Amino acid sequence: MPVDLTPSLQPLLDRLVEEGTELGIQVAVYHRGQLRIDAVAGLADRANRVPVTHDTLFPVFSVSKGIASTVIHRLVDRGVLDYDRPIAEVWPEFGAHGKDTITLRDALAHATGIPQMPEETTLEDLADWDLMCAQIADLTPLWTPSTRIEYHPITFGWMIGEVARRATGKPFEQLVDEEVRQPLGVEDLYIGSNDFAGKPIAVLEDDPEVFGEPTIPPPGTPETVPARFGSLAALMNRPDAQAACVPATSGLMSARATARHYQALLDHTLLSAERLHIAAERQTPRNPVGEYLTDRGIGYRLGESPTGSLTIGHGGHGGTNTFADPENQIALAVHKNRLNRGDTTGQIIEEIYRLIGS
């Protein structure tokens, strides 16, 4: 029987909370298919002194991209979608302004040239799927598509989500349910759903030394995350933002559920071994500029573990991190509600690998 490593990790989490570096933390770790760490510490809600529990849902920002990418890969696996088919063949309006050659692969690799949010988008607009997709379709690329990779913080989600919706006839939140939640039998994983009503949700706060007042750029300047949105912690504390289907950033999840998702990539419950291998191929523009390299797989972010092995997953704004490590057979999720640079997340992951390797 594998040893439960939760008691060995707990002192580090408790110390980070006691020092005030972190507010609330959830950590879940699978190793060789077994849940080895399932730890919590601190407060989910400072004002009301509500502790973090294993069931607390955390707004996880771009961790959502990893889950959304898994949905797309499952549809590709079944022949519903094709990485290299132009998006405009499924979504004709998207082909406007020179975007007719952009493929699903380009969108997943952040190579479409439209990382910028439509001008004048309001916070309320984010919850209007049809409006946002229409505005995304009308954007003009900032560079020649497929020749450069640059992170698309929010537009990523509507691009891949609308392609999936058009190909299946199903809202993206339904696809998350059918392609991830139901196969895994997990409840605490949501992107664009009201089903979480009544469940505990962690309240986010910004570290003021890291996220001060945003600088407002001159009018007309392309912005990937508009400064007028203000604090992203305050945004994702709003119930309407939490319920909105914004596949790039609006996910609510427990660490248990997120780690289970990545364990399902390792044990091929969600993706075949061949599909995971393809999804983890490092992407470069079709017409690379010089020695331009990228940490992008097909939708997933590629990283390096403390042992130097490849990790496949996606982090989130403020320090949350989640990934699968095929070589070491580790799937983990570190969720937190104090948004900072994520230095402590790195400490936690280093300790996880030390404990598993000891």
C-alpha positions as CSV (number, residue, x, y, z in Angstrom):
1,M,0.0,0.0,0.0
2,P,1.6,3.4,-1.0
3,V,2.4,5.6,1.9
4,D,0.2,8.7,2.4
5,L,2.6,11.6,2.0
6,T,0.1,14.2,3.1
7,P,1.4,14.5,6.7
8,S,4.9,15.0,5.3
9,L,3.9,17.9,3.1
10,Q,1.5,19.6,5.6
11,P,4.2,21.4,7.6
12,L,5.3,23.4,4.6
13,L,1.8,24.4,3.7
14,D,1.0,25.4,7.2
15,R,4.2,27.5,7.4
16,L,3.4,29.3,4.2
17,V,0.0,30.3,5.6
18,E,1.4,31.2,9.0
19,E,4.0,33.5,7.5
20,G,1.3,35.2,5.5
21,T,2.9,34.3,2.2
22,E,-0.2,32.3,1.3
23,L,-3.8,32.5,2.4
24,G,-5.4,29.2,1.4
25,I,-3.9,26.2,-0.4
26,Q,-5.1,22.9,-1.8
27,V,-2.6,20.3,-3.1
28,A,-3.5,16.9,-4.7
29,V,-0.9,14.5,-6.1
30,Y,-1.2,11.2,-7.9
31,H,1.8,8.9,-8.2
32,R,1.7,5.8,-10.3
33,G,-2.1,6.0,-10.3
34,Q,-2.5,6.4,-6.5
35,L,-3.6,9.5,-4.7
36,R,-0.5,10.1,-2.5
37,I,-1.1,13.7,-1.3
38,D,-4.4,15.3,-0.5
39,A,-3.7,18.4,1.6
40,V,-5.3,21.7,2.5
41,A,-4.2,24.7,4.6
42,G,-5.4,28.1,5.5
43,L,-8.5,30.1,4.7
44,A,-10.8,30.1,1.7
45,D,-12.4,33.3,2.8
46,R,-10.3,35.7,5.0
47,A,-13.2,38.0,5.9
48,N,-15.4,35.3,7.2
49,R,-12.6,33.0,8.5
50,V,-13.8,30.1,6.4
51,P,-11.2,27.4,6.2
52,V,-10.1,25.6,3.0
53,T,-11.5,22.1,2.7
54,H,-10.9,19.4,0.1
55,D,-14.2,20.4,-1.6
56,T,-13.5,24.1,-1.8
57,L,-13.6,25.3,-5.4
58,F,-10.8,27.6,-6.5
59,P,-11.0,30.0,-9.5
60,V,-8.0,28.8,-11.4
61,F,-7.8,31.2,-14.4
62,S,-5.7,29.6,-17.2
63,V,-5.6,26.2,-15.7
64,S,-8.9,26.1,-17.6
65,K,-7.0,26.0,-20.9
66,G,-5.6,22.6,-20.1
67,I,-9.1,21.2,-19.4
68,A,-10.5,22.9,-22.5
69,S,-7.6,21.4,-24.6
70,T,-8.4,17.9,-23.4
71,V,-12.0,18.4,-24.7
72,I,-10.6,19.3,-28.1
73,H,-8.2,16.4,-28.2
74,R,-10.9,14.0,-27.5
75,L,-13.0,15.4,-30.3
76,V,-10.0,15.1,-32.6
77,D,-9.4,11.5,-31.5
78,R,-12.9,10.7,-32.7
79,G,-12.6,12.5,-36.0
80,V,-15.0,15.3,-35.1
81,L,-12.3,17.9,-35.4
82,D,-9.0,18.1,-37.2
83,Y,-6.0,20.1,-36.0
84,D,-5.0,21.2,-39.5
85,R,-8.4,22.1,-40.9
86,P,-9.0,25.8,-41.3
87,I,-11.3,27.1,-38.6
88,A,-13.3,29.0,-41.2
89,E,-14.5,25.8,-42.8
90,V,-16.4,25.1,-39.6
91,W,-17.0,28.7,-38.5
92,P,-17.2,30.8,-41.8
93,E,-17.4,34.2,-40.1
94,F,-14.0,33.6,-38.5
95,G,-12.3,33.8,-41.9
96,A,-12.7,37.6,-42.1
97,H,-9.7,40.0,-42.3
98,G,-7.2,37.4,-43.5
99,K,-8.0,34.7,-41.0
100,D,-9.2,32.2,-43.5
101,T,-6.1,30.0,-43.3
102,I,-5.9,29.9,-39.5
103,T,-6.2,26.3,-38.3
104,L,-7.3,24.8,-35.0
105,R,-3.6,23.9,-34.4
106,D,-2.8,27.6,-34.8
107,A,-5.4,28.5,-32.2
108,L,-4.2,25.8,-29.8
109,A,-0.6,26.9,-30.2
110,H,-1.4,30.6,-29.7
111,A,-0.3,31.4,-33.3
112,T,-3.4,33.0,-34.8
113,G,-2.2,36.6,-34.4
114,I,-5.3,37.6,-32.5
115,P,-4.3,37.6,-28.8
116,Q,-6.0,41.0,-28.4
117,M,-9.4,41.4,-26.8
118,P,-12.0,43.3,-28.9
119,E,-12.0,47.0,-28.1
120,E,-14.6,48.2,-25.6
121,T,-15.4,44.7,-24.3
122,T,-17.0,45.0,-20.9
123,L,-17.0,42.6,-18.0
124,E,-20.6,41.9,-18.7
125,D,-19.8,41.0,-22.3
126,L,-17.6,38.1,-21.2
127,A,-20.7,36.1,-20.3
128,D,-22.3,36.6,-23.8
129,W,-20.9,33.7,-25.8
130,D,-22.5,34.7,-29.2
131,L,-21.4,38.3,-28.8
132,M,-17.8,37.4,-27.9
133,C,-17.5,34.9,-30.7
134,A,-18.9,37.4,-33.2
135,Q,-16.4,40.0,-32.1
136,I,-13.5,37.5,-32.1
137,A,-14.4,36.6,-35.7
138,D,-14.2,40.3,-36.7
139,L,-10.7,40.8,-35.3
140,T,-7.8,41.6,-37.6
141,P,-4.5,39.7,-36.9
142,L,-1.7,41.7,-35.4
143,W,0.8,39.6,-37.3
144,T,0.7,37.1,-40.2
145,P,-1.1,34.0,-38.7
146,S,1.0,30.9,-38.1
147,T,4.3,32.8,-38.3
148,R,4.7,33.7,-34.6
149,I,3.6,32.3,-31.3
150,E,2.4,34.7,-28.6
151,Y,0.2,33.9,-25.6
152,H,-3.5,34.5,-26.2
153,P,-4.7,34.8,-22.6
154,I,-8.5,35.0,-23.2
155,T,-9.3,34.8,-26.9
156,F,-7.8,31.3,-27.0
157,G,-10.9,29.9,-25.3
158,W,-13.6,31.3,-27.6
159,M,-11.6,30.2,-30.7
160,I,-11.3,26.6,-29.7
161,G,-14.7,26.6,-28.0
162,E,-16.7,27.9,-30.9
163,V,-15.1,25.4,-33.3
164,A,-16.1,22.6,-30.9
165,R,-19.6,24.0,-30.6
166,R,-20.1,24.3,-34.3
167,A,-18.8,20.8,-35.0
168,T,-20.9,19.1,-32.3
169,G,-23.9,21.4,-31.9
170,K,-23.3,21.4,-28.1
171,P,-22.4,24.4,-25.8
172,F,-18.9,24.2,-24.6
173,E,-19.9,23.8,-21.0
174,Q,-21.9,20.6,-22.0
175,L,-18.8,19.3,-23.8
176,V,-16.7,19.8,-20.6
177,D,-19.3,17.8,-18.7
178,E,-19.5,15.0,-21.3
179,E,-15.8,14.8,-22.2
180,V,-14.2,15.3,-18.8
181,R,-16.5,15.3,-15.8
182,Q,-18.7,12.3,-16.6
183,P,-15.9,10.0,-17.8
184,L,-13.9,10.7,-14.6
185,G,-16.9,10.8,-12.3
186,V,-15.8,14.1,-10.8
187,E,-18.1,16.9,-9.7
188,D,-15.8,19.6,-8.6
189,L,-14.7,20.8,-12.0
190,Y,-16.6,23.5,-13.9
191,I,-16.2,25.8,-16.9
192,G,-19.3,27.8,-17.5
193,S,-21.9,26.1,-15.4
194,N,-24.2,27.1,-12.5
195,D,-24.1,23.5,-11.1
196,F,-21.6,24.7,-8.4
197,A,-24.3,26.8,-6.7
198,G,-24.1,26.3,-2.9
199,K,-20.6,24.8,-3.0
200,P,-17.8,26.6,-1.2
201,I,-15.7,28.9,-3.4
202,A,-12.3,30.4,-2.4
203,V,-12.2,34.2,-2.3
204,L,-9.2,35.5,-4.2
205,E,-7.0,38.3,-3.1
206,D,-4.1,40.1,-4.9
207,D,-0.6,40.3,-3.3
208,P,-0.3,44.2,-3.5
209,E,3.4,44.0,-4.0
210,V,2.9,42.0,-7.2
211,F,-0.4,43.3,-8.6
212,G,-0.8,47.0,-7.9
213,E,-2.9,49.5,-9.9
214,P,-2.9,48.5,-13.6
215,T,-1.4,51.0,-16.1
216,I,-4.1,52.2,-18.5
217,P,-2.6,52.3,-22.1
218,P,-3.6,54.9,-24.7
219,P,-7.0,54.4,-26.4
220,G,-6.8,51.9,-29.3
221,T,-3.8,50.1,-28.0
222,P,-4.3,46.3,-28.4
223,E,-4.7,44.6,-25.1
224,T,-4.7,40.9,-24.4
225,V,-6.1,41.4,-20.9
226,P,-7.7,44.9,-20.8
227,A,-6.4,47.0,-17.9
228,R,-9.9,48.5,-17.6
229,F,-11.0,45.1,-16.2
230,G,-9.0,46.0,-13.1
231,S,-8.1,43.4,-10.5
232,L,-8.4,39.9,-11.9
233,A,-8.9,38.6,-8.3
234,A,-11.9,41.0,-8.0
235,L,-13.2,39.9,-11.4
236,M,-13.2,36.2,-10.6
237,N,-14.7,36.7,-7.2
238,R,-17.9,37.9,-9.0
239,P,-20.6,35.2,-9.3
240,D,-21.4,36.2,-12.9
241,A,-17.8,35.7,-13.9
242,Q,-17.6,32.4,-12.2
243,A,-20.7,31.2,-14.0
244,A,-19.6,32.5,-17.4
245,C,-18.3,30.1,-20.0
246,V,-14.9,31.6,-20.8
247,P,-12.9,28.4,-21.6
248,A,-9.5,30.2,-21.3
249,T,-9.9,31.4,-17.8
250,S,-13.2,31.0,-15.9
251,G,-12.8,27.5,-14.5
252,L,-13.7,26.6,-10.9
253,M,-12.1,23.4,-9.6
254,S,-10.8,21.6,-6.6
255,A,-7.2,20.4,-6.6
256,R,-8.5,16.8,-6.4
257,A,-10.5,17.2,-9.6
258,T,-7.8,18.9,-11.5
259,A,-5.1,16.4,-10.5
260,R,-7.6,13.6,-11.4
261,H,-7.9,15.1,-14.9
262,Y,-4.1,14.9,-15.4
263,Q,-3.9,11.4,-13.9
264,A,-6.5,10.5,-16.6
265,L,-4.1,11.7,-19.2
266,L,-1.4,9.4,-17.8
267,D,-3.6,6.3,-17.5
268,H,-5.2,7.0,-20.9
269,T,-8.7,7.2,-19.5
270,L,-9.3,10.4,-21.5
271,L,-6.7,10.3,-24.2
272,S,-4.9,7.5,-25.9
273,A,-1.1,7.2,-25.5
274,E,-0.7,8.2,-29.1
275,R,-3.0,11.3,-28.8
276,L,-1.1,12.4,-25.6
277,H,2.2,12.1,-27.4
278,I,0.9,14.2,-30.3
279,A,-0.6,16.8,-27.9
280,A,2.8,17.1,-26.2
281,E,4.7,17.8,-29.4
282,R,6.4,21.2,-29.1
283,Q,4.8,23.6,-31.5
284,T,6.7,26.2,-33.6
285,P,5.2,28.4,-36.2
286,R,4.9,26.8,-39.6
287,N,7.2,29.5,-40.9
288,P,9.5,29.9,-37.9
289,V,11.5,33.1,-37.5
290,G,15.1,32.3,-36.8
291,E,15.6,30.0,-33.8
292,Y,12.2,30.9,-32.2
293,L,11.2,28.3,-29.7
294,T,8.1,27.9,-27.6
295,D,6.9,26.1,-24.5
296,R,3.6,25.3,-26.3
297,G,2.3,21.9,-27.1
298,I,-1.1,21.6,-28.8
299,G,-3.1,23.5,-26.2
300,Y,-1.0,22.4,-23.2
301,R,1.9,24.2,-21.8
302,L,5.1,22.2,-21.7
303,G,7.4,22.6,-18.7
304,E,10.2,20.8,-16.8
305,S,9.8,19.1,-13.4
306,P,12.4,19.3,-10.6
307,T,14.0,16.1,-12.0
308,G,14.2,17.5,-15.5
309,S,11.3,15.5,-17.0
310,L,8.7,16.9,-19.3
311,T,5.5,18.2,-17.8
312,I,2.3,18.6,-19.7
313,G,-0.4,20.9,-18.3
314,H,-1.2,24.5,-17.6
315,G,-0.7,27.0,-14.9
316,G,-3.0,29.9,-13.9
317,H,-2.6,33.6,-13.0
318,G,-1.3,34.2,-9.5
319,G,0.7,31.0,-9.1
320,T,-1.7,28.0,-9.4
321,N,0.0,25.1,-11.3
322,T,-1.3,21.8,-12.6
323,F,0.4,19.1,-14.8
324,A,1.1,15.5,-15.7
325,D,4.6,14.1,-15.7
326,P,4.7,11.0,-17.9
327,E,8.2,9.9,-17.1
328,N,7.7,10.0,-13.3
329,Q,4.0,9.1,-13.5
330,I,3.0,12.1,-11.4
331,A,-0.1,14.2,-11.8
332,L,-0.5,17.2,-9.5
333,A,-2.5,20.3,-8.8
334,V,-1.5,23.2,-6.5
335,H,-4.4,25.6,-6.0
336,K,-4.2,28.9,-4.0
337,N,-6.2,32.0,-3.5
338,R,-3.5,34.6,-2.8
339,L,-2.3,35.7,-6.2
340,N,1.4,36.3,-6.4
341,R,4.4,35.3,-8.6
342,G,4.0,31.6,-7.7
343,D,7.4,31.3,-6.0
344,T,5.9,29.3,-3.2
345,T,4.2,27.0,-5.8
346,G,7.7,26.1,-7.0
347,Q,8.7,25.3,-3.4
348,I,5.7,23.1,-2.9
349,I,6.4,21.2,-6.1
350,E,10.1,20.8,-5.2
351,E,9.0,19.3,-1.9
352,I,6.5,17.0,-3.6
353,Y,9.2,15.5,-5.8
354,R,11.6,15.2,-2.9
355,L,9.0,13.3,-0.9
356,I,8.0,11.0,-3.7
357,G,11.7,10.3,-4.5
358,S,12.7,9.7,-0.9
